[in-house]
Amino acid sequence: EKLRVSAPSNAYDFGQIVNAVNATKDKAACADLLTITDPKRLPVLLSNKLEGEILLIFIQSLEHYIAGKDPGLAYQHLFYLSKAERFKVVVALLSKNEKEEVQQLFDLLSESQSDQYSLEDLKSLKKVYEL
């Protein structure tokens, strides 16, 4: 059964939904969550709870469900994810395979057109993701 996702009003709610999504590895539900969540709120909603597993399910959901339809939204989420607490630590600990997944999303975004970002923007964001 597909997880039902509603807009989180605070970091606690967001954390509960993220944990449920992560436990079931439900990328479609995660994509729903990211679609209804304002990217600018990500750092606040994630609080200090960002972990490798969470970053990866966000990346996979963005890649498989959002980037094709709305590359601008995917870029915004990547951008604001990088502003979250613990981001640098989490990225530093990604394995080679995990980094390749992040790279795939960036490749997808660089093939798409959006008025939300330029190729320069993508290039500088890739550096932040240590790619």
N, C-alpha and C positions, 0 to 999 in steps of 0.2 A: 504494500500500500504506500502510495506516495505521501511524503511528509507535507503537511499543510504549513505554509509559511505566511506569517503576517508581519507587518512592519514593526521592528523592535522600537520600543520607546526609550530604552535605556541600555546601558552596558550589560546589566544583569540579563535582561531579556535576550539581547543579542548573543551573549555567551551561551545561554541555554539552547538557543536555536542552532548555533554553530556546533555545539557539542553533539546535538542530535544528528545533525547533517553529517558530521565527521564520523560518528559511531556507525552510521548506516552507509557511509560513503555515497550518499545520495547527491550526485552532482547536479541533477535537474533541480532539486529543492534548493541547493546552494545557489544555483543560478537565479532562482526566483528571489531568494533573499537578497542577492547582490543587485538584482533589477529594481527592487523596491526600496533599497537602502541608498540614501544620498552618499556618494563616494566621499564627500567632504567630512561626513560624520564617522567614517571608518576609524581614524585614529582614536577618537573618543570612545566609540562603541567597543573597539577591541581592547581598550584600556591597556593593561600590561599582560594580556593573555595570548599574544601572538606566539604560535609555535610552528615548527616546520610542517607538521601534518595539516594544520589549518591553512598556512600559506599555500601549500600544494593543492588542497581541494579547491581553494579560491582560484588558483591559476588554471586548474583543469576545467572548472566550471566556466570561467571566462573564455577559455579556448574553445570548448565544445559547444557552448550554448549562447554566448553573448557576442564574442568578437565578430562572428559572421554577420550578425544582424545589426549590431551597434558598436562598431569599433571605437567610437568616441567614448562610450560608457566604459568599455573594457580598459581603455587607456586611463581614464579618470580613476578607476579603481586601482590600477597598478600604481599610479602616481600617489594616491593618498595612502595606499598600503605601505608605501615606502616611508611615510611620515609616522607610522605607528611605532609605539614603544617596542623595544626588543627586535625591531626589523633587522638592524645590522648584524646582530648576533645570529638570528635565524638564517639569514642569507649566507653568512659565513659558514654555517654548519650544513648547508645543502650538499648532497652528494653530486657526483658528476652527472648521473642519470636525472636527478631532480633539476639540476641546472639546465639540462637539455630540454626538459619540459617547459621551463620558463622561456628558454630561447625560442621554442616553437611558437609560443604565444606572441613574442615580439616579432617573429618572422611573419606571422599571420597579420599582425597589425601594420607591418611595413608594406604589405601587399595591398592593404585596404586604404581607401581615401576617407579622410574625415576632417572637418573643419575644427575639430577639437585638438588636433596635434599635427605637428610637422614631422618630417623625417629627422630633423635636428632634435626635436623634443624627444623622439623615441631613442635617438642615439645617446642623449645625456641620461635618460632614464635607465637605459641598459647598463650604463656604468654604475649607477646606484645599485642595480641588481647584481653587480660584479660579473657581468657577462662580457 
